[in-house]
Amino acid sequence: MQLWWAVSYINHTLSLFPPPHTNKIQLFLCSLLQYLGLTYTLLTMVENSNHDNFFSGRCIWVNGPVIVGAGPSGLAVGACLKEQGVPFIILEKGNCIASLWQNHTYDRLKLHLPKEFCQLPNFPLPESLPEYPTKYQFINYLESYAKHFEINPRFNEPVKSALYDKTCGLWRVKTDSSNGSSEGEVEYICRWLVVATGENAEKVVPEFEGLEEFGGLVMHSCDYKSGENYQGRNVLVVGCGNSGMEVSLDLCNHGAHPSMVVRSSVHVLPREILGKPTFKVVVSLMKWMPVWLVDKLLVVTARLVLGNIAKYGLKRPSKGPIQLKNMEGKTPVLDIGALKKIRSGEIKVVPGIKRFLHNSVELVNGDVLDIASVILATGYCSNVPSWLKENDFFSTNGFPKTPFPNGWKGKAGLYAVGFTRRGLSGASLDATRTAQDIGRIWKEETNQKKHYVGATMACYRRCISQIRFKILGTMIYTCTKIRVSQMHESSQRTVISLSSKTRIL
């Protein structure tokens, strides 16, 4: 409530001055409050808002950007901002950094790309790690990264809404905090908002007819850890991406009997070509060849190395793997052993699902399979549209409308990191650009403040003196008028003379 009283006092003070001088005093107050770490536009926002709603929870002014998400993308932005000397706050809905990696990945997971393409800015992955680090090795790297750059996110603070207030030119980010120190609704006020929740913020769970009648265990792959509890069981894996292939392979290695649902076409590539990682080969070829030609070479090489996989129910798309990734975000599958199990029949490939029955499933070709469990390897999606309000920078699918490499910056201080569809290397590139852009503005304004801070304080002292002088004159004038009405008629001329002099004040 102190802030609201400050608004009332400032408005009352401004009312004492004639209109021509009001704008000058507003500019002075803006400069003064910026020097104190606030801004006058914040007071304007409070004045134009519903006071009960504004003060229903805690309100925190952030002297720098707010970063939403403490995954690799958010950590990368924070580290780059540290290098620029810009303060910031990271808000994370989970209870740890990289909560998707730590809490929602299976045990056997390894990085699909070579480690040199997965390291974050200004802190390389240790040379002692293998070419494809395990998820535990990568998590340790991320924790070391946060410790090295002294990044301390605010955990258990899911963002409910983020709205750009055009009246004051600031972002209002509301969270539902449950971290103990600040439980309840908290509103952060900031000039810059960095969306770093990434492409895989929420799981995708499709609807199937009769699933509620199935009666067996149904889970998303984000909750799957290991196949050790599925030994001897018939398990239906829905999805044939990297997760679907690896879950099926893991189940098979633990003695389960997986059937993998392939609903659409998919590119399957060998993880290595002639002893070199496929991704490294692609990066080298892209420097000299157009995308369509590299795609042709990849398809031909995959056919030579892996053979004709269409006879096993795995049809290739008409678009090339790189083109499909860039346009639709569909990542090609890098084979790490699942194809061998498919050829041997240990992993069955089945068509799409028509409906679920009790302890069984009917496929679109009419076959009925008896199954005990269902694992939905149906992927993830962006959750940005659910909390970012009134903004046209993101499309309905939660990705920036402007494609890579120009989709990192929007209007009004809005940035996006981790939406390039190019993995951690793309996120690192956007994080560097975002921090440099904010850092440039920050340094320019900081230098300006250093030049006029002395003049601002001098102006402050003169203005305060003028305000006090004006208020004093008004009080004397008012008291004199009251006194005049009470004076005897014989003495009224003297007091009127005094009254006419006090008007000059």
Secondary structure, DSSP 8 states (H G I E B T S, - for coil): -HHHHHHHHHHHHHHTS-HHHHHHHHHHHHHHHHHTT--HHHHHHHHTS-HHHHTSSEEEE-SS-EEE--SHHHHHHHHHHHHHT---EEE-SSSSTTHHHHHSS-TT-B-SS-GGGT-BTTB---TTS-SS-BHHHHHHHHHHHHHHTT---B-S--EEEEEEETTTTEEEEEEEE-SSTT-EEEEEEES-EEE---TTSEE-----TTGGG--SEEEEGGG---SGGGTT-EEEEE--SHHHHHHHHHHHHTT-EEEEE--S---EEESEETTEEHHHHHHHHHTTS-HHHHHHHHHHHHHHHH--GGGGT----SS-HHHHHHHH----EEESSHHHHHHHTSSEEE--EEEEETTEEEETTS-EEE-SEEEE---EE--GGGTEES-SSB-TTSSBSS-TTS-SB-STTEEE-S-SSSHHHHHHHHHHHHHHHHHHHHHHHHHHHHHHHHHHHHHHHHHHHHHHHHHHHHHHHHHHHHHHHHS-GGGHHHHHHHHHHHTT-
